[in-house]
C-alpha cells in the first residue's frame, strides 16, 4: 500500500505538450466542454486510452466473457450502443466521454444557461441525481442516472431577529 497522502496520479499528459496542433486541440476541447483546466481533459483522455488498451488486449486473447463485460460496461456508461463490437471500442474518442460528464448533461438537458453555469450549479450543490446531491462536475453518468438528474430547490433561510439587542 502506498502513502495515503501521496495518491497515484490518475492521468498521463501528452508526450509532446508543446506541439502547436496539440495545444490548439486541447484548448478547443477545454472551451467546448467547459473544463476547468487541461488536467481534466487529460484524465478523460487517459480513461478512453485505457478502454482502447483493454479492447486491443481482448482482441488478441479472444476471451468472449471479458469482451462482453467490457462492452456492457461501455453500454451502461452510454459510450456505445447495445450491439457494439470491439472495433467500436477502438474508435472511441475523448469527446464521447466528455459528453457523458455530469456538467455536460446538465447543460444539454437545459438546466443551465451555459457549461460554466452548469459547473457552478453542481459545485454549489444545486444538482441532484435521484435525490442525492452531487458536487462533482466530472462524474461520468450512466444512462440510468442521466434520467434522474434534476435541480434541487434550496430552502430560503429567513433570518429571525431576536428582538432584544445587547
C-alpha positions in Angstrom: 0.0 0.0 0.0 1.1 3.5 -0.8 1.1 6.5 1.4 -2.5 7.9 1.6 -1.1 11.5 1.5 0.5 10.7 -1.9 -2.1 9.1 -4.1 -1.2 7.7 -7.5 -1.6 10.0 -10.5 -4.8 9.4 -12.4 -3.8 10.9 -15.7 -1.0 11.0 -18.2 -0.2 14.1 -20.1 0.7 14.3 -23.8 4.1 13.1 -24.9 4.8 16.3 -26.8 2.9 19.0 -24.9 4.3 22.0 -26.9 3.2 21.0 -30.4 1.0 23.7 -31.8 -1.8 21.4 -33.1 -1.9 19.5 -29.8 -2.2 22.8 -27.8 -4.9 24.1 -30.2 -6.9 20.9 -30.0 -6.7 20.8 -26.2 -7.8 24.4 -25.8 -10.7 23.8 -28.2 -11.9 20.9 -26.1 -11.4 22.8 -22.8 -13.5 25.6 -24.1 -16.1 23.4 -25.8 -16.8 21.3 -22.7 -16.3 24.0 -20.0 -13.4 22.2 -18.3 -11.5 23.9 -15.5 -8.1 23.0 -16.8 -6.2 20.7 -19.1 -5.8 18.1 -16.3 -9.5 17.3 -16.5 -9.1 16.7 -20.3 -6.0 14.6 -19.7 -7.9 12.4 -17.2 -10.7 11.8 -19.8 -8.1 11.0 -22.4 -6.5 8.5 -20.0 -9.8 6.8 -19.4 -10.5 6.5 -23.1 -7.0 5.3 -23.7 -7.4 2.5 -21.0 -10.7 1.4 -22.6 -9.0 1.2 -26.0 -6.0 -0.6 -24.5 -8.3 -3.2 -22.9 -10.0 -3.7 -26.2 -6.7 -4.3 -28.1 -5.7 -6.8 -25.4 -9.0 -8.7 -25.7 -8.8 -8.8 -29.5 -5.6 -10.7 -29.1 -6.9 -13.0 -26.3 -10.4 -13.7 -27.7 -11.9 -14.0 -24.2 -15.6 -13.7 -25.0 -16.7 -13.3 -21.4 -14.3 -10.4 -20.7 -15.2 -8.9 -24.1 -18.9 -8.9 -23.1 -18.1 -7.4 -19.7 -16.2 -4.5 -21.4 -19.0 -3.9 -23.9 -21.7 -4.0 -21.3 -19.8 -1.6 -19.1 -19.4 0.9 -22.0 -23.1 0.4 -22.9 -24.1 1.2 -19.3 -22.0 4.4 -19.5 -23.7 5.4 -22.7 -20.5 5.4 -24.7 -21.5 2.6 -27.1 -24.8 1.2 -28.5 -26.1 -2.2 -27.3 -24.9 -4.1 -30.5 -21.4 -2.7 -30.4 -18.2 -4.6 -31.2 -14.6 -4.3 -30.1 -13.9 -2.2 -33.2 -16.4 0.3 -31.9 -14.4 0.5 -28.6 -11.2 1.1 -30.7 -12.9 4.1 -32.4 -13.9 5.8 -29.1 -12.9 9.4 -28.8 -12.4 11.6 -25.8 -15.4 13.7 -27.0 -17.6 10.7 -26.4 -16.6 10.5 -22.8 -16.8 14.3 -22.3 -20.4 14.2 -23.5 -21.2 11.8 -20.6 -19.9 14.1 -17.8 -22.5 15.5 -15.4 -21.6 19.1 -16.3 -22.3 18.5 -20.0 -25.5 16.6 -19.3 -26.9 19.3 -17.0 -26.3 21.9 -19.8 -27.7 19.6 -22.6 -30.8 19.0 -20.6 -31.4 22.7 -20.4 -31.0 23.0 -16.6 -28.2 25.6 -17.1 -27.6 28.5 -19.4 -24.0 27.5 -20.3 -21.5 24.9 -19.5 -19.8 27.2 -16.9 -23.2 27.9 -15.3 -23.8 24.1 -15.1 -20.4 23.6 -13.4 -21.3 26.4 -10.9 -24.7 24.8 -10.2 -23.1 21.4 -9.5 -20.3 22.8 -7.3 -22.8 24.9 -5.3 -24.9 21.8 -4.5 -27.9 22.7 -6.7 -27.9 19.4 -8.8 -29.0 16.0 -7.6 -29.1 12.6 -9.1 -32.1 10.7 -7.8 -32.4 12.9 -4.7 -28.7 12.7 -3.8 -26.8 16.0 -4.1 -23.7 15.6 -6.3 -20.8 18.1 -6.3 -18.5 16.5 -8.8 -18.9 18.1 -12.3 -16.6 15.5 -14.0 -18.6 12.4 -12.9 -19.4 10.2 -15.8 -23.1 9.3 -15.6 -24.7 6.0 -16.6 -27.7 6.0 -18.9 -30.0 5.3 -15.9 -28.5 8.1 -13.9 -28.9 10.6 -16.7 -32.7 10.3 -16.4 -32.6 11.1 -12.7 -30.6 14.4 -12.9 -32.6 17.4 -11.6 -32.2 20.8 -9.9 -32.6 21.0 -6.2 -34.7 23.7 -4.8 -32.7 25.2 -1.9 -34.8 26.3 1.1 -34.8 30.0 1.7 -33.4 30.7 5.1 -35.1 33.7 6.8 -33.1 35.4 9.4 -35.1 35.9 12.6 -34.2 38.8 14.8 -34.2 38.2 18.5 -35.9 41.4 19.5 -33.7 42.4 22.4 -30.4 43.9 21.4 -27.4 43.7 23.8 
